[in-house]
Amino acid sequence: MTDGPARSSSRARILGRVRRALADVPRYERPEDHPVPRDYLRAHGERTPAESVDLLAARLTDYRAVVHRTDPPGLPAVLAELLRRRGAHRVVVPAGLPDGWLAEGAVEQVVDGAGLTAHELDAVDSVVTGCALAIAETGTLVLDAGPDQGRRRITLVPDHHVCVVRAPGQVVDSVPRALERLSPVRPLTWISGPSATSDIELDRVEGVHGPRTLEVILVESPEPPS
């Protein structure tokens, strides 16, 4: 760990560079005084909602997530089967997980709360959450600590994460379209496949910064008539 004097020196250098960069900026000027053009592509091509869901499934698979597809009535059975295959007996869940999702699973539900420690989370078998939305072009799940997602730590410590995505309503084409729907004041977690890292020799190791196994259930509802 860097010692105190070195940290202070680094901080001074960084702040000095900021001051020099702002030397010719009037004190009254604010960032919003100079709008930034945002005329870049908001999505790469046009897709139907069904095509966006298909692309999301393909991108998630590319990132080594395991994708399952079902309809709303079939969700409890799919969740029960995935947890059974995993051999999961104790499953951590957000306090606002919808009633019925785990109705068919013979598991002990450990409800997330402030008193739940990282050590206790490490002892559970799986975690089941929803998401805020999913991005088709990048195969990314975004969690914002909503009632069906819980605190960030419950999706980082357990080795097996099952994430439910309501499609097509929670699926957007691109990052710009995702940002339009997300609140910048919420704690956002962006997940593209299982946690993984590579060393200098490009040996891939999974499960270092989060779950080793990510399973995604796309719960597909019929599109409303136009």
C-alpha positions as CSV (number, residue, x, y, z in Angstrom):
1,M,0.0,0.0,0.0
2,T,1.2,3.5,-0.8
3,D,2.4,5.4,2.2
4,G,1.0,8.8,3.3
5,P,3.6,11.2,1.9
6,A,3.5,9.5,-1.5
7,R,-0.3,9.7,-1.6
8,S,-0.1,13.4,-0.7
9,S,2.5,14.0,-3.4
10,S,0.3,12.3,-6.0
11,R,-2.7,14.3,-4.9
12,A,-0.8,17.5,-5.2
13,R,0.4,16.7,-8.7
14,I,-3.1,15.8,-9.9
15,L,-4.7,18.9,-8.4
16,G,-1.9,21.0,-9.9
17,R,-2.7,19.7,-13.3
18,V,-6.4,20.4,-12.8
19,R,-5.6,24.0,-11.8
20,R,-3.4,24.6,-14.8
21,A,-6.0,23.1,-17.1
22,L,-8.6,25.5,-15.7
23,A,-6.4,28.6,-15.6
24,D,-8.1,30.3,-18.5
25,V,-11.7,29.4,-17.5
26,P,-13.7,32.3,-16.0
27,R,-14.9,31.7,-12.4
28,Y,-18.5,32.4,-13.4
29,E,-18.5,29.7,-16.1
30,R,-20.3,26.4,-15.5
31,P,-20.2,23.1,-17.4
32,E,-23.8,23.5,-18.6
33,D,-22.8,26.8,-20.3
34,H,-21.2,24.7,-23.1
35,P,-23.5,21.9,-24.3
36,V,-21.7,18.8,-25.6
37,P,-22.9,17.6,-29.0
38,R,-24.4,14.1,-28.6
39,D,-25.2,13.3,-32.2
40,Y,-23.6,9.9,-32.2
41,L,-25.5,6.8,-33.1
42,R,-28.0,5.8,-30.4
43,A,-28.1,2.2,-31.7
44,H,-26.4,0.2,-34.4
45,G,-29.4,-0.5,-36.7
46,E,-33.1,-0.8,-36.1
47,R,-34.6,-4.0,-34.6
48,T,-37.9,-5.3,-33.6
49,P,-38.3,-6.0,-29.8
50,A,-38.0,-9.7,-30.6
51,E,-34.8,-9.2,-32.5
52,S,-33.3,-7.2,-29.6
53,V,-34.1,-10.0,-27.2
54,D,-32.5,-12.5,-29.6
55,L,-29.4,-10.3,-29.9
56,L,-29.2,-10.0,-26.1
57,A,-29.3,-13.8,-25.7
58,A,-26.5,-14.2,-28.3
59,R,-24.3,-11.6,-26.6
60,L,-24.8,-13.0,-23.2
61,T,-23.8,-16.4,-24.5
62,D,-20.7,-14.9,-26.1
63,Y,-19.7,-13.7,-22.6
64,R,-20.2,-17.3,-21.2
65,A,-23.4,-16.6,-19.4
66,V,-25.9,-19.4,-19.5
67,V,-29.2,-18.2,-21.1
68,H,-32.7,-19.7,-20.5
69,R,-35.9,-18.5,-22.0
70,T,-39.4,-19.0,-20.7
71,D,-42.8,-17.2,-20.2
72,P,-44.0,-15.7,-16.9
73,P,-46.0,-18.8,-15.8
74,G,-42.9,-21.0,-16.5
75,L,-40.5,-18.9,-14.4
76,P,-40.9,-20.7,-11.0
77,A,-40.3,-24.1,-12.6
78,V,-37.2,-22.9,-14.4
79,L,-35.8,-21.3,-11.3
80,A,-36.5,-24.4,-9.3
81,E,-34.8,-26.6,-11.9
82,L,-31.7,-24.4,-12.2
83,L,-31.2,-24.4,-8.4
84,R,-31.8,-28.1,-8.2
85,R,-29.1,-28.8,-10.9
86,R,-26.7,-26.5,-9.0
87,G,-27.4,-28.4,-5.7
88,A,-28.4,-25.1,-4.1
89,H,-30.0,-25.4,-0.7
90,R,-29.5,-21.8,0.7
91,V,-30.3,-19.0,-1.6
92,V,-29.9,-15.3,-0.9
93,V,-32.7,-13.1,-2.2
94,P,-33.5,-9.4,-2.2
95,A,-36.2,-8.3,0.2
96,G,-38.4,-7.3,-2.7
97,L,-38.1,-10.4,-4.8
98,P,-41.6,-10.9,-6.4
99,D,-43.8,-13.4,-4.6
100,G,-44.0,-16.7,-6.5
101,W,-40.6,-16.7,-8.2
102,L,-39.2,-19.4,-5.9
103,A,-42.6,-21.0,-5.1
104,E,-41.5,-24.3,-6.6
105,G,-38.0,-24.4,-5.2
106,A,-37.2,-26.4,-2.1
107,V,-34.6,-24.0,-0.9
108,E,-34.0,-21.9,2.2
109,Q,-34.3,-18.2,1.3
110,V,-31.8,-15.9,3.0
111,V,-33.3,-12.4,2.8
112,D,-30.8,-9.7,2.2
113,G,-30.4,-7.1,5.0
114,A,-27.9,-4.8,6.5
115,G,-26.8,-7.4,9.0
116,L,-25.9,-10.0,6.4
117,T,-22.1,-10.1,6.3
118,A,-19.8,-11.0,3.4
119,H,-18.8,-14.2,5.3
120,E,-22.5,-15.2,5.5
121,L,-23.0,-14.4,1.8
122,D,-20.0,-16.6,1.0
123,A,-21.7,-19.5,2.7
124,V,-24.8,-19.4,0.5
125,D,-25.1,-21.5,-2.6
126,S,-26.8,-19.0,-5.0
127,V,-28.4,-15.6,-5.4
128,V,-31.5,-14.9,-7.4
129,T,-32.3,-11.3,-8.5
130,G,-34.1,-9.3,-11.1
131,C,-32.4,-6.4,-12.9
132,A,-33.1,-2.8,-13.9
133,L,-32.6,-3.5,-17.6
134,A,-30.4,-5.3,-20.1
135,I,-28.5,-4.0,-23.1
136,A,-28.7,-6.1,-26.3
137,E,-25.7,-4.8,-28.2
138,T,-23.3,-5.4,-25.4
139,G,-24.9,-8.3,-23.6
140,T,-24.9,-6.3,-20.3
141,L,-27.2,-6.6,-17.3
142,V,-27.6,-3.5,-15.2
143,L,-28.7,-3.6,-11.6
144,D,-29.6,-0.5,-9.6
145,A,-30.3,-1.8,-6.1
146,G,-34.1,-1.9,-6.8
147,P,-36.4,-4.0,-4.6
148,D,-35.9,-7.1,-6.7
149,Q,-32.1,-6.7,-6.9
150,G,-30.9,-5.7,-3.4
151,R,-27.5,-4.5,-2.4
152,R,-24.6,-4.8,-4.8
153,R,-22.7,-7.1,-2.5
154,I,-25.3,-10.0,-2.8
155,T,-24.4,-10.3,-6.5
156,L,-20.6,-10.1,-6.0
157,V,-20.0,-12.6,-3.2
158,P,-22.0,-15.8,-4.0
159,D,-20.5,-18.0,-6.7
160,H,-23.7,-18.5,-8.6
161,H,-26.0,-15.7,-9.7
162,V,-29.4,-16.2,-11.4
163,C,-30.7,-13.0,-12.9
164,V,-34.2,-12.6,-14.3
165,V,-34.8,-10.2,-17.2
166,R,-38.4,-9.3,-18.2
167,A,-38.4,-9.2,-22.0
168,P,-39.0,-7.2,-24.1
169,G,-39.8,-4.5,-21.5
170,Q,-36.4,-4.4,-19.8
171,V,-34.4,-4.9,-22.9
172,V,-32.8,-1.9,-24.7
173,D,-30.7,-1.8,-27.8
174,S,-27.7,0.2,-26.7
175,V,-25.8,1.9,-23.9
176,P,-27.1,5.4,-24.8
177,R,-30.7,4.1,-24.6
178,A,-29.9,2.5,-21.3
179,L,-28.6,5.7,-19.9
180,E,-31.8,7.5,-20.8
181,R,-33.7,5.1,-18.5
182,L,-31.3,4.8,-15.6
183,S,-31.0,7.2,-12.7
184,P,-27.4,8.5,-12.1
185,V,-28.0,8.8,-8.4
186,R,-28.6,5.1,-7.9
187,P,-25.7,2.5,-7.4
188,L,-25.4,0.9,-10.8
189,T,-23.8,-2.4,-11.3
190,W,-23.0,-3.4,-15.0
191,I,-22.5,-7.1,-15.6
192,S,-21.3,-8.6,-18.9
193,G,-21.0,-12.3,-18.2
194,P,-19.4,-14.1,-15.2
195,S,-16.7,-12.3,-13.4
196,A,-13.4,-12.9,-15.1
197,T,-9.8,-11.6,-15.4
198,S,-6.7,-12.5,-17.3
199,D,-3.0,-12.3,-16.4
200,I,-0.2,-11.1,-18.6
201,E,-0.2,-14.4,-20.4
202,L,-3.9,-14.1,-21.1
203,D,-4.9,-17.0,-18.9
204,R,-8.6,-16.5,-18.1
205,V,-9.7,-16.9,-14.5
206,E,-13.3,-16.7,-13.6
207,G,-14.9,-15.9,-10.2
208,V,-12.3,-13.4,-9.0
209,H,-14.4,-10.3,-8.7
210,G,-17.9,-11.8,-8.6
211,P,-19.8,-15.0,-9.4
212,R,-18.1,-17.8,-11.3
213,T,-21.4,-18.8,-12.9
214,L,-24.0,-16.4,-14.3
215,E,-27.4,-17.7,-15.5
216,V,-29.9,-15.4,-17.1
217,I,-33.5,-16.2,-17.5
218,L,-35.3,-14.2,-20.2
219,V,-39.0,-14.1,-19.2
220,E,-40.7,-13.3,-22.5
221,S,-44.2,-11.8,-22.5
222,P,-46.2,-11.3,-25.7
223,E,-45.8,-7.9,-27.2
224,P,-48.9,-5.7,-26.8
225,P,-50.8,-5.1,-30.0
226,S,-49.8,-1.9,-31.8
